[in-house]
Amino acid sequence: MEGLLNRSALSREVFALGSGQFFADPLRMLGDGLALFRPPEQISTIEWAEQHRKFRLPDSGALVSYDRMRTPYNIGPSDALDEPGVELVVMVKPSRSGGTTVAENYLGKMIDVGPMGRVGWILGSDKAVGEYCEGVIKPLFDDHPRLRAKIGTGRSDNNDKRKRVSGQLIEFLPANDSTFRNREFVFGVMDEPDGWSKFSESAKTQLEGRQKNIGRRRKGIILSHPDKGWKAGTAAAWVTTSRGIYVMRCAAPECRMFAAAYATKFWPGVPEFKLDYAKNERLSDDARVDLASRSAGMSCPHCGTIHDDKARFAMVDEAGLNDWWMHRGQTLDPVRGIEGEPDPHTERGFWVHGLMIKTSPAAKLAAGLEKALIDYERSGGSKVKTKALRELMSKQLGEIFEGKAGIEGVDSAKLQQRASQTAEAPALPRGVFPLAAKFITAAVDVGAGKFDISFRAWDLESRSWWLDRLTIRQRRWPDGRLRNLRTRDRIDDWDILIEEVILRKFPMEGDPDREMPVAAVAIDVSDGNVTWKGREFARRCLRRKLYWGKPAQPWARVRLIQGSPSPKADEVPVRPRQISEDENGKLVAPIVQEWTLGAHKLKELALERLAITDDGPGQCNFAADIDAEYYDEYFNEPLIDGKFERQGPNESLDLFGYEEAVRIMLKPDRRDLWNNPDRPPAWARPINLHQQPEGGDQAAPAEQPARPKETRSIMERMAALGSRGSGIR
């Protein structure tokens, strides 16, 4: 007590109080207050990272500065996060492509220069959260004093998995139920959601749920390699965005034309640079892999130049510096590059491909891919080897495994190119029968309110020509009006198939005065809602003499089919079912036949034939002007892990299988059918224009349909009866 009341000490304190030593500097207080009203520093995420972001080298621990040219393709996604009108960025990417760094840099800028808001960073598990916080987040703060100084001083403000900056929480959380309850994020990060054990298929939905009340300040980023394919996960989220793809320019001086690093199936017709290497299936497995490694490069779709890594990396740099990301609303001119402005979109998508990664030598990519393909082929497509191939394509190349068709390099755009006219090969007009073909089969897939229809010409070595593809949704009624089809309810709606399919004739190439009839039509009645309607329609066609041969042994031109659920079922069974009852169990005539097809094998065969390009047996050719969407349908049901996975409309693939089934039913390989070139079977015999036979023996001239009896009026019938007398015969 005496020390507290010491006269000299008390005197010093009074003097200090009087001189203002205990008061804050008013000018400093004013300056600190005004700082709160200043807007955040106008600096882009890329600029902030290059000025302030440091990385620890894994071998020495030395700090190196961020350099945009290590990953120039990430400039676009970083700039998108800075745009006020962009609320979500979706990045599909291979591993180790620097995608997560984009989100880390944006977070660093938020902390350093603001404006700050609550942050939720979601990873796959507690273990993943712990490893990421220890390996990335701890160094992010430890090595950046500017960021560390922004952390609050409260007891719970600086935990390993939780930070508080400017009063706002930054949380690193596992993807589980509790994470997605009662939290709202200004900035949300969905980190590698395709690998999550929970919510992997709904990352975008979960993020939207955490941000729906935030308003225009919200920002989100979803980034992962596309393990989930097109149906879910990051790739499915990318589809809903601007669908950005990376465009590069060929480094060859004589070319300098533009193409995409990877166009995806959503940019049909856009040329692509490709990983290219020599293949020789006669070599040993090790020799094949070594050959792939030694010959690897990136090929130009325009000039064919195989670029080495140095040229490839220079092309990647040029594209990044010029922001050559192409989004919806823009088009690619191979000479001039990207044209037009992107459509306004709050969700910006970016697809990063393995050829864009400057730390991935082409030799390593090619060797890994060839080894995975060898294992896949040797195993017959086993689940284990398919999974290994799928993961390599996803994590190393950033591609989605599309099954057999994808492996063989065939896609919708390539098929459409085959239909294009060239100086050497003029395009076959749509609906014209080619001279090299022998006969036509058709197929009908019955929907709830539509008929999907396809026509295909064949030669005797299973080469085919896709003549036409259409979808009928309406028919004209007697009153002249078009009305929507109701295939499940109105049997009369099926009659449109008689003129439009069964009796359709195709003019001969170079000889329009002759036409080829359709040999037979497969109609899929697998849908239980249309099965009995289809059977009744087939009976009506038989009654109308829509068959080949004689009435005693008619060969029906309508072939009812259903698909077997077994992947081992034969393409076409030896014998069909005989359907002699109607849906009420009542016996009806005539009896119709129904075939249960091995749809799995038929579709496998179809995909194999689509990939043939050497003009050998089985090659597919295509008429001009068939809509692009119909080509896409060949690839919306890839064969993965031994199963066909439907990812969109697939009618063209199904119809191809049915057309093949009809070809098998016709047995065109029988030599006796073609002994006389001037006398082919009736179903393969051209007819003169305006003379359409509806029946005929396969080895004899077609039988003309009987002329229907004329209906007479009641007065005419009475008069005829009177003229014969009163007797009853």
C-alpha positions as a printed Julia matrix, in Angstrom:
729×3 Matrix{Float64}:
   0.0     0.0      0.0
   2.82    2.32     0.85
   4.4     1.67    -2.54
   1.2     2.56    -4.31
   0.93    5.88    -2.52
   4.61    6.77    -2.92
   4.7    10.51    -3.39
   7.28   10.52    -6.17
   5.55    7.68    -8.07
   2.2     9.37    -7.74
   3.71   12.6     -8.99
   5.1    10.87   -12.09
   1.72    9.31   -12.89
  -0.07   12.63   -12.51
   2.45   14.28   -14.77
   2.04   11.54   -17.43
  -1.73   11.87   -17.27
  -1.57   15.59   -17.63
   0.82   15.44   -20.58
  -1.51   13.08   -22.51
   0.68   10.0    -22.43
  -2.35    7.79   -21.62
  -4.42    9.08   -24.56
  -4.48    7.62   -28.04
  -3.24    9.72   -30.91
  -6.42   11.17   -32.48
  -4.81   11.38   -35.93
  -3.84    7.72   -35.81
  -7.35    6.79   -34.66
  -8.79    8.76   -37.56
  -6.45    7.05   -40.02
  -7.36    3.57   -38.74
 -11.03    4.41   -38.99
 -10.76    5.73   -42.51
  -8.98    2.52   -43.54
 -12.22    0.67   -42.86
 -13.97    2.79   -45.47
 -11.38    2.27   -48.19
 -12.36   -0.31   -50.86
 -10.26   -3.45   -51.14
  -7.09   -3.2    -53.15
  -7.86   -3.62   -56.85
  -5.7    -6.62   -57.63
  -6.47   -9.81   -59.52
  -5.99  -13.24   -58.0
  -3.16  -13.96   -60.44
  -1.41  -10.66   -59.61
  -1.81  -11.24   -55.86
  -0.37  -14.74   -56.17
   2.66  -13.59   -58.15
   3.37  -10.81   -55.65
   2.77  -12.71   -52.42
   2.29  -16.51   -52.81
   5.19  -18.77   -51.9
   5.58  -22.54   -52.21
   7.9   -24.86   -50.34
  10.03  -27.09   -52.56
   9.46  -30.7    -51.48
  13.16  -31.64   -51.57
  14.83  -28.63   -49.94
  12.0   -26.75   -48.27
  13.14  -23.55   -49.98
  10.43  -21.0    -50.82
   9.71  -20.15   -54.46
   7.27  -17.59   -55.84
   4.12  -18.41   -57.75
   4.57  -18.17   -61.52
   1.49  -18.1    -63.77
   3.47  -19.71   -66.6
   3.84  -22.98   -64.71
   0.12  -23.51   -65.27
  -0.95  -20.93   -67.87
  -4.29  -22.66   -68.45
  -5.24  -21.72   -64.86
  -5.19  -18.01   -65.66
  -8.7   -18.27   -67.11
 -10.29  -19.97   -64.08
  -8.54  -17.52   -61.73
  -9.84  -14.53   -63.67
 -13.33  -16.05   -63.68
 -13.37  -16.11   -59.87
 -12.57  -12.39   -59.93
 -15.5   -11.54   -62.22
 -18.45  -10.08   -60.23
 -21.01  -11.83   -62.45
 -19.54  -15.3    -62.0
 -20.88  -17.26   -59.03
 -19.47  -20.71   -59.73
 -16.34  -22.07   -61.41
 -16.21  -25.76   -62.36
 -12.85  -27.27   -63.29
 -12.55  -30.78   -64.71
  -8.88  -31.64   -64.56
  -6.28  -34.4    -64.29
  -4.21  -34.88   -61.16
  -1.4   -32.47   -60.27
  -2.59  -29.78   -62.67
  -2.59  -26.94   -60.12
  -6.35  -26.63   -59.95
  -6.51  -26.51   -56.18
  -3.95  -23.7    -56.24
  -6.52  -21.56   -58.05
  -8.84  -21.84   -55.05
  -5.98  -21.35   -52.55
  -4.85  -18.17   -54.28
  -8.36  -16.75   -54.28
  -8.66  -17.53   -50.56
  -5.3   -15.84   -49.91
  -6.44  -12.72   -51.72
  -9.71  -12.68   -49.72
  -7.79  -12.86   -46.45
  -5.17  -10.3    -47.44
  -7.09   -7.57   -49.25
 -10.73   -8.6    -48.72
 -13.6    -8.48   -48.78
 -13.67  -11.37   -46.35
 -16.58  -13.74   -45.82
 -17.23  -17.15   -44.35
 -15.37  -19.93   -46.15
 -16.19  -23.65   -46.31
 -13.57  -25.96   -47.83
 -14.95  -29.49   -48.25
 -12.8   -32.57   -48.7
 -13.63  -36.26   -48.83
 -12.94  -37.39   -45.26
 -11.53  -36.4    -41.86
  -8.23  -37.96   -42.89
  -8.15  -35.91   -46.1
  -8.92  -32.75   -44.12
  -6.1   -33.46   -41.66
  -3.54  -34.16   -44.38
  -4.53  -31.1    -46.4
  -4.42  -28.76   -43.43
  -1.05  -30.09   -42.35
   0.52  -30.15   -45.81
  -0.99  -27.01   -47.39
  -2.95  -24.75   -45.07
  -0.38  -24.64   -42.23
   2.42  -23.59   -44.63
   0.03  -21.14   -46.29
  -0.16  -19.16   -43.03
   3.3   -19.96   -41.65
   5.09  -18.81   -44.81
   2.95  -15.72   -45.39
   3.19  -13.19   -42.54
   0.58  -10.97   -44.2
  -1.99  -13.76   -43.92
  -0.91  -14.91   -40.45
  -1.34  -11.37   -39.13
  -5.02  -11.41   -40.13
  -5.91  -14.36   -37.88
  -7.87  -13.41   -34.76
  -6.32  -13.59   -31.28
  -9.16  -15.48   -29.61
  -8.51  -18.88   -28.06
 -10.44  -20.67   -30.82
  -9.43  -18.42   -33.71
  -6.39  -20.41   -34.87
  -7.02  -24.13   -34.83
  -5.55  -26.58   -37.34
  -8.83  -26.99   -39.21
 -10.5   -23.69   -38.38
  -9.37  -20.09   -38.62
 -11.12  -16.82   -37.87
 -10.12  -13.86   -40.04
 -11.77  -10.43   -39.74
 -14.49  -12.05   -37.69
 -15.25  -14.64   -40.42
 -14.72  -18.38   -40.13
 -12.59  -20.45   -42.49
 -13.47  -24.11   -41.98
 -11.95  -27.22   -43.54
 -14.58  -29.94   -43.35
 -15.25  -33.53   -44.42
 -18.13  -34.28   -46.77
 -20.74  -35.62   -44.36
 -24.26  -34.88   -43.19
 -23.32  -32.46   -40.42
 -21.13  -30.38   -42.74
 -24.07  -29.59   -45.0
 -26.38  -28.52   -42.19
 -26.78  -25.0    -40.77
 -23.78  -23.53   -42.6
 -23.63  -20.8    -45.2
 -20.48  -19.95   -47.14
 -19.59  -16.8    -49.04
 -16.81  -18.85   -50.65
 -17.32  -22.6    -50.96
 -14.77  -25.09   -52.28
 -15.74  -28.62   -53.32
 -12.32  -30.28   -53.49
 -12.11  -33.54   -55.51
 -15.79  -34.47   -55.01
 -15.64  -37.35   -57.51
 -13.58  -39.24   -54.93
 -15.88  -38.58   -51.95
 -17.56  -41.56   -50.31
 -20.7   -39.47   -49.68
 -22.34  -36.7    -51.72
 -19.94  -37.29   -54.63
 -22.82  -37.16   -57.1
 -24.38  -34.0    -55.69
 -21.5   -31.64   -54.92
 -23.07  -28.82   -56.89
 -26.46  -29.3    -55.23
 -24.86  -29.28   -51.78
 -22.9   -26.12   -52.55
 -26.02  -24.37   -53.83
 -27.79  -25.3    -50.61
 -25.06  -23.64   -48.53
 -25.15  -20.43   -50.59
 -28.78  -19.83   -51.57
 -29.21  -16.99   -49.06
 -25.85  -15.29   -49.68
 -26.85  -13.23   -52.69
 -24.51  -11.88   -55.37
 -21.38  -12.1    -53.22
 -21.33  -15.86   -53.31
 -18.45  -17.65   -54.98
 -17.93  -21.35   -55.39
 -15.51  -23.66   -57.11
 -15.85  -27.38   -57.86
 -12.72  -29.1    -59.06
 -11.88  -32.76   -59.62
 -10.8   -35.34   -62.16
 -13.88  -36.86   -63.81
 -14.07  -40.22   -62.04
 -17.88  -40.2    -61.99
 -18.24  -39.86   -65.75
 -20.94  -37.79   -67.39
 -23.83  -38.85   -65.18
 -22.69  -37.26   -61.91
 -19.91  -35.39   -60.17
 -17.73  -32.67   -61.62
 -18.21  -33.48   -65.31
 -22.0   -33.37   -64.88
 -21.63  -29.98   -63.16
 -19.4   -28.76   -66.02
 -22.14  -29.61   -68.52
 -24.45  -27.04   -66.87
 -21.84  -24.27   -67.15
 -20.36  -22.34   -70.07
 -18.48  -25.55   -71.07
 -15.11  -23.92   -71.6
 -12.48  -25.79   -73.63
  -8.85  -24.81   -74.23
  -7.84  -23.82   -77.77
  -4.25  -23.91   -79.01
  -2.53  -23.04   -82.28
  -0.3   -25.47   -84.14
   3.36  -24.55   -83.77
   4.28  -25.76   -87.27
   5.16  -22.63   -89.32
   3.4   -23.95   -92.41
   0.18  -24.62   -90.47
  -0.56  -22.31   -87.49
  -4.17  -23.46   -87.38
  -6.34  -23.75   -84.29
  -7.79  -26.79   -82.53
  -8.9   -27.79   -79.04
  -6.73  -29.58   -76.53
  -9.83  -31.67   -75.79
 -13.22  -30.78   -77.22
 -15.46  -33.27   -75.35
 -18.62  -34.59   -76.99
 -20.37  -31.3    -76.28
 -18.34  -29.48   -78.96
 -18.96  -31.72   -82.01
 -17.04  -30.74   -85.09
 -14.29  -28.89   -83.2
 -10.9   -30.35   -84.28
  -8.66  -31.71   -81.51
  -4.97  -32.14   -80.89
  -4.33  -35.75   -79.89
  -1.81  -37.8    -77.94
  -0.13  -39.75   -80.73
   2.26  -42.69   -80.72
   3.21  -45.67   -82.86
   1.41  -48.97   -82.32
   2.38  -52.49   -83.33
   0.21  -55.24   -81.88
   2.61  -57.93   -83.15
   5.29  -56.87   -80.66
   5.58  -58.13   -77.1
   3.84  -56.15   -74.38
   7.05  -54.55   -73.15
   8.1   -53.67   -76.69
   4.72  -52.08   -77.38
   5.06  -49.89   -74.3
   8.64  -48.95   -75.2
   7.57  -48.08   -78.76
   4.77  -45.91   -77.42
   7.16  -44.04   -75.14
   9.79  -43.45   -77.85
   7.35  -42.25   -80.51
   4.99  -40.17   -78.36
   3.95  -36.66   -79.25
   0.91  -34.49   -79.86
  -0.55  -34.57   -83.38
  -2.15  -31.66   -85.2
  -5.53  -32.48   -86.8
  -4.81  -30.1    -89.7
  -1.24  -30.72   -90.89
  -0.48  -34.01   -89.12
   2.68  -32.68   -87.46
   3.68  -34.63   -84.34
   4.81  -32.01   -81.83
   7.41  -32.83   -79.2
   7.06  -31.62   -75.61
   8.95  -28.39   -76.23
   6.59  -27.35   -79.02
   3.55  -28.56   -77.08
   4.46  -26.53   -74.02
   5.01  -23.44   -76.17
   1.51  -23.89   -77.61
   0.07  -24.22   -74.09
   1.85  -21.01   -73.04
   0.6   -19.07   -76.05
  -2.98  -20.13   -75.42
  -2.81  -19.23   -71.73
  -1.38  -15.77   -72.31
  -4.04  -15.03   -74.94
  -6.91  -16.42   -72.85
  -7.9   -18.92   -75.54
 -10.69  -20.5    -73.55
 -13.77  -21.0    -75.74
 -17.21  -20.91   -74.07
 -20.78  -21.36   -75.18
 -21.8   -18.68   -77.66
 -18.41  -18.74   -79.38
 -17.22  -20.71   -82.39
 -13.85  -21.9    -83.61
 -12.54  -21.02   -87.04
  -9.5   -23.22   -87.75
  -7.7   -20.3    -89.4
  -8.85  -17.28   -87.38
  -9.31  -18.93   -84.0
 -12.08  -18.23   -81.48
 -14.84  -15.99   -82.79
 -17.71  -14.23   -81.08
 -18.44  -13.41   -77.46
 -19.34  -15.97   -74.79
 -22.94  -16.13   -73.67
 -23.6   -14.45   -70.31
 -23.34  -17.16   -67.68
 -23.02  -17.11   -63.91
 -21.37  -20.54   -64.01
 -18.05  -20.75   -65.83
 -16.69  -24.16   -66.8
 -13.11  -25.14   -67.7
 -11.92  -28.54   -68.95
  -8.19  -29.1    -68.4
  -6.67  -31.99   -70.37
  -3.48  -33.94   -69.73
  -1.85  -32.57   -72.88
  -2.02  -29.11   -71.28
   0.04  -30.16   -68.23
   3.65  -29.07   -68.61
   4.89  -31.56   -66.02
   3.46  -34.52   -68.02
   5.84  -35.68   -70.77
   4.1   -37.23   -73.74
   6.31  -40.3    -73.38
   4.97  -40.96   -69.89
   1.36  -40.4    -70.94
   1.7   -42.71   -73.95
   3.49  -45.49   -72.06
   0.9   -45.44   -69.28
  -2.01  -45.47   -71.71
  -0.6   -48.27   -73.87
   0.12  -50.43   -70.8
  -3.43  -49.93   -69.52
  -4.88  -50.71   -72.96
  -2.82  -53.91   -73.23
  -4.03  -55.08   -69.83
  -7.61  -54.18   -70.79
  -7.42  -56.11   -74.07
  -5.74  -59.15   -72.52
  -8.4   -59.35   -69.81
 -11.3   -59.17   -72.24
 -12.52  -56.0    -70.55
 -12.52  -57.33   -66.97
 -13.76  -55.07   -64.22
 -10.34  -54.79   -62.57
  -8.51  -53.8    -65.76
 -11.36  -51.59   -66.92
 -11.16  -49.72   -63.62
  -7.4   -49.28   -64.04
  -7.86  -47.93   -67.57
 -10.69  -45.64   -66.48
  -8.6   -44.19   -63.63
  -5.61  -43.6    -65.88
  -7.74  -41.76   -68.42
  -9.4   -39.72   -65.69
  -6.41  -38.86   -63.52
  -3.64  -38.63   -66.13
  -5.5   -37.41   -69.22
  -8.57  -35.78   -67.71
 -10.81  -37.8    -70.03
 -13.94  -39.81   -69.33
 -13.76  -43.5    -70.14
 -16.36  -44.02   -72.87
 -16.02  -47.76   -73.29
 -14.95  -49.58   -76.44
 -15.92  -46.81   -78.86
 -13.86  -44.28   -76.94
 -10.82  -46.55   -76.86
 -10.95  -47.02   -80.62
 -11.12  -43.28   -81.17
 -14.52  -43.09   -82.83
 -17.0   -40.39   -81.89
 -19.95  -38.48   -83.28
 -17.83  -35.86   -85.04
 -15.71  -38.46   -86.84
 -18.77  -40.29   -88.11
 -20.2   -37.02   -89.42
 -16.95  -36.33   -91.23
 -17.37  -39.62   -93.11
 -20.64  -38.28   -94.5
 -18.95  -35.09   -95.75
 -18.28  -34.64   -99.43
 -14.68  -34.65  -100.62
 -13.1   -34.29  -104.04
 -12.27  -38.0   -104.05
 -15.6   -39.21  -102.66
 -18.82  -37.27  -103.22
 -21.31  -37.58  -100.38
 -24.19  -40.03  -100.74
 -27.43  -38.02  -100.72
 -29.8   -38.78   -97.9
 -32.44  -41.31   -98.9
 -30.6   -42.64  -101.98
 -29.7   -46.33  -102.39
 -25.96  -46.73  -103.21
 -24.85  -48.81  -106.16
 -22.53  -50.93  -104.03
 -25.33  -52.1   -101.72
 -27.67  -55.06  -102.21
 -30.69  -54.57   -99.93
 -32.24  -52.45   -97.15
 -33.31  -53.17   -93.59
 -35.15  -50.81   -91.29
 -35.88  -50.56   -87.58
 -38.45  -48.79   -85.41
 -38.07  -47.92   -81.73
 -41.5   -47.19   -80.23
 -41.74  -44.39   -77.67
 -44.71  -43.12   -75.7
 -45.56  -40.53   -78.35
 -43.12  -41.14   -81.18
 -41.55  -43.59   -83.59
 -37.75  -43.43   -84.0
 -36.91  -44.9    -87.4
 -33.71  -45.84   -89.2
 -32.93  -47.25   -92.66
 -29.7   -49.04   -93.57
 -28.42  -50.5    -96.84
 -26.08  -53.52   -96.87
 -23.72  -55.33   -99.17
 -22.88  -59.03   -98.86
 -19.85  -58.39   -96.59
 -21.83  -56.49   -93.93
 -20.7   -53.08   -95.12
 -23.54  -50.7    -94.49
 -24.83  -47.29   -95.56
 -26.97  -45.28   -93.14
 -29.63  -44.0    -95.54
 -31.95  -42.05   -93.27
 -32.92  -41.44   -89.67
 -36.12  -39.73   -88.59
 -38.51  -39.35   -85.69
 -42.27  -39.25   -86.29
 -44.35  -37.54   -83.6
 -47.57  -36.7    -85.47
 -49.88  -38.07   -88.15
 -52.47  -36.4    -90.34
 -56.05  -37.35   -89.58
 -58.89  -37.58   -92.16
 -59.91  -34.02   -91.3
 -56.52  -32.8    -92.51
 -55.16  -31.85   -89.09
 -51.88  -33.08   -87.6
 -52.25  -34.63   -84.16
 -49.69  -36.03   -81.74
 -49.12  -39.76   -81.75
 -50.33  -41.87   -78.82
 -48.63  -45.15   -79.56
 -49.76  -46.77   -76.32
 -53.42  -45.93   -76.79
 -54.33  -45.75   -80.5
 -53.58  -48.66   -82.81
 -54.5   -46.47   -85.79
 -51.47  -44.29   -85.07
 -49.3   -47.27   -86.02
 -50.64  -47.22   -89.58
 -48.27  -44.36   -90.39
 -45.47  -46.93   -90.38
 -46.92  -48.66   -93.46
 -46.3   -45.81   -95.88
 -43.38  -44.17   -94.09
 -41.36  -47.32   -93.39
 -42.62  -50.68   -94.67
 -43.53  -49.53   -98.18
 -40.9   -46.83   -98.51
 -38.77  -47.05  -101.65
 -35.29  -45.58  -102.15
 -34.21  -44.27  -105.58
 -31.14  -45.97  -106.98
 -27.93  -43.96  -107.15
 -27.48  -42.82  -110.72
 -30.8   -44.37  -111.82
 -33.75  -42.51  -110.26
 -36.23  -44.46  -112.43
 -35.59  -47.55  -110.34
 -36.14  -47.88  -106.6
 -35.2   -50.39  -103.93
 -37.86  -51.55  -101.45
 -37.27  -52.13   -97.75
 -36.65  -55.85   -97.22
 -37.98  -56.0    -93.67
 -38.56  -53.85   -90.62
 -37.78  -54.65   -86.98
 -40.2   -53.07   -84.49
 -39.15  -53.03   -80.85
 -42.11  -53.89   -78.6
 -40.08  -54.39   -75.4
 -42.02  -51.62   -73.67
 -44.88  -53.45   -72.01
 -47.14  -50.5    -72.75
 -46.9   -51.09   -76.51
 -46.33  -54.86   -76.75
 -49.93  -55.81   -77.56
 -50.42  -52.84   -79.86
 -47.36  -53.97   -81.81
 -48.63  -57.53   -82.07
 -52.0   -56.36   -83.4
 -50.24  -54.1    -85.89
 -48.15  -57.04   -87.13
 -51.37  -59.06   -87.67
 -52.92  -56.22   -89.62
 -49.83  -56.05   -91.83
 -50.12  -59.77   -92.6
 -53.8   -59.34   -93.44
 -52.79  -56.54   -95.83
 -50.37  -58.96   -97.54
 -47.28  -57.1    -96.34
 -45.06  -60.15   -96.68
 -42.7   -61.78   -99.16
 -43.52  -65.13  -100.69
 -46.89  -66.8   -101.08
 -49.9   -66.69   -98.73
 -49.36  -70.31   -97.71
 -45.85  -69.5    -96.43
 -45.59  -65.75   -95.91
 -42.27  -64.18   -94.85
 -43.43  -61.19   -92.8
 -41.94  -57.84   -93.63
 -42.65  -56.73   -90.04
 -40.43  -58.45   -87.48
 -41.5   -57.94   -83.86
 -38.54  -57.93   -81.47
 -37.74  -57.66   -77.78
 -34.36  -57.45   -76.09
 -33.0   -60.17   -73.82
 -31.71  -58.98   -70.43
 -28.84  -61.48   -70.68
 -25.56  -60.21   -72.16
 -24.84  -63.79   -73.27
 -27.99  -64.2    -75.37
 -27.43  -64.92   -79.07
 -27.89  -62.04   -81.46
 -30.91  -63.74   -83.06
 -32.55  -66.87   -81.62
 -32.98  -69.98   -83.75
 -36.75  -69.86   -83.43
 -39.11  -67.0    -82.59
 -42.13  -67.16   -80.31
 -45.5   -67.8    -81.91
 -48.08  -65.29   -80.7
 -51.58  -66.66   -81.25
 -53.53  -64.85   -78.53
 -54.51  -61.28   -77.89
 -53.99  -59.41   -74.63
 -57.18  -60.97   -73.24
 -56.04  -64.52   -73.95
 -58.38  -64.94   -76.91
 -57.14  -66.92   -79.93
 -56.62  -64.67   -82.93
 -55.33  -65.12   -86.44
 -53.03  -64.83   -88.17
 -50.27  -65.99   -85.84
 -47.39  -63.51   -85.58
 -43.81  -64.17   -84.61
 -41.73  -62.35   -81.99
 -37.95  -62.56   -81.64
 -35.97  -62.1    -78.41
 -32.68  -60.6    -79.51
 -29.3   -60.58   -77.8
 -29.3   -56.78   -77.66
 -25.99  -56.67   -75.76
 -24.09  -58.55   -78.46
 -25.83  -56.63   -81.24
 -24.78  -53.29   -79.74
 -21.22  -54.54   -79.2
 -21.11  -55.53   -82.86
 -22.5   -52.13   -83.86
 -19.78  -50.29   -81.94
 -17.08  -52.49   -83.48
 -18.36  -51.74   -86.97
 -18.57  -48.0    -86.33
 -14.82  -48.06   -85.64
 -13.84  -49.74   -88.94
 -12.19  -47.25   -91.3
 -10.16  -49.39   -93.73
 -13.05  -50.07   -96.13
 -13.02  -53.67   -94.95
 -16.04  -55.87   -94.27
 -18.42  -54.28   -91.78
 -17.43  -50.67   -92.4
 -20.22  -48.14   -91.92
 -20.89  -45.35   -94.4
 -23.23  -42.44   -93.91
 -25.55  -40.41   -96.11
 -25.29  -36.64   -96.01
 -27.47  -34.31   -93.97
 -28.53  -36.68   -91.19
 -28.96  -34.56   -88.07
 -25.97  -34.39   -85.71
 -28.09  -35.34   -82.7
 -28.76  -38.73   -84.29
 -25.0   -39.37   -84.56
 -24.61  -38.44   -80.89
 -27.04  -41.22   -79.99
 -24.47  -43.84   -81.01
 -22.29  -42.81   -78.07
 -24.73  -42.08   -75.26
 -24.63  -45.65   -73.97
 -20.95  -46.63   -73.56
 -19.91  -50.16   -72.66
 -18.25  -49.91   -69.24
 -17.32  -52.82   -66.96
 -19.18  -55.18   -69.27
 -22.43  -53.21   -69.06
 -24.02  -50.62   -71.29
 -24.56  -47.44   -69.26
 -27.19  -45.16   -70.72
 -26.13  -41.52   -70.42
 -28.6   -39.94   -72.81
 -30.72  -40.7    -75.88
 -29.41  -43.91   -77.46
 -31.98  -44.75   -80.12
 -29.53  -44.74   -83.06
 -27.37  -47.39   -81.39
 -30.41  -49.54   -80.59
 -31.75  -49.18   -84.12
 -28.42  -50.2    -85.63
 -28.55  -53.38   -83.57
 -32.1   -54.1    -84.75
 -31.17  -53.47   -88.39
 -28.34  -55.96   -88.0
 -30.79  -58.49   -86.53
 -33.04  -58.17   -89.58
 -30.0   -58.64   -91.82
 -29.26  -61.9    -90.02
 -32.9   -63.03   -90.37
 -32.72  -62.49   -94.14
 -29.72  -64.84   -94.35
 -28.15  -62.91   -97.23
 -25.03  -65.11   -97.16
 -26.89  -67.97   -98.86
 -25.2   -68.44  -102.22
 -28.33  -69.63  -103.97
 -29.95  -66.24  -103.48
 -27.46  -64.55  -105.78
 -26.72  -67.22  -108.39
 -28.48  -65.2   -111.06
 -27.38  -61.55  -110.96
 -30.46  -60.6   -112.96
 -32.78  -62.32  -110.56
 -31.98  -61.38  -106.94
 -34.45  -62.22  -104.15
 -37.67  -60.23  -104.23
 -36.69  -58.22  -101.16
 -33.49  -57.11  -102.92
 -34.97  -56.52  -106.38
 -35.19  -52.97  -107.72
 -38.53  -51.99  -109.15
 -39.56  -49.45  -111.68
 -40.91  -46.18  -110.42
 -44.59  -46.24  -109.39
 -44.75  -50.05  -109.42
 -44.63  -51.25  -105.81
 -45.24  -54.97  -105.22
 -46.38  -55.83  -101.71
 -45.36  -59.48  -101.78
 -43.29  -62.05  -103.63
 -41.34  -65.25  -103.45
 -37.71  -64.76  -102.47
 -36.69  -66.84  -105.45
 -39.46  -65.8   -107.82
 -41.03  -62.59  -109.08
 -42.95  -60.7   -106.47
 -46.61  -61.62  -106.24
 -48.91  -58.68  -106.87
 -51.4   -57.98  -104.07
 -54.97  -59.04  -104.75
 -57.27  -56.27  -105.86
 -59.71  -55.55  -103.02
 -63.37  -56.2   -103.81
 -65.43  -53.14  -104.48
 -68.12  -52.4   -101.93
 -71.59  -52.05  -103.54
 -74.56  -50.15  -102.23
 -77.58  -51.97  -100.78
 -79.69  -51.07  -103.85
 -77.11  -52.56  -106.2
 -76.95  -55.73  -104.16
 -80.79  -56.08  -104.16
 -80.93  -55.52  -107.9
 -78.29  -58.18  -108.47
 -80.17  -60.6   -106.25
 -83.41  -59.98  -108.19
 -81.7   -60.59  -111.51
 -80.74  -64.11  -110.36
 -84.35  -65.06  -109.47
 -85.73  -65.9   -106.12
 -83.63  -68.95  -105.38
 -81.04  -68.87  -102.65
 -77.65  -70.32  -103.49
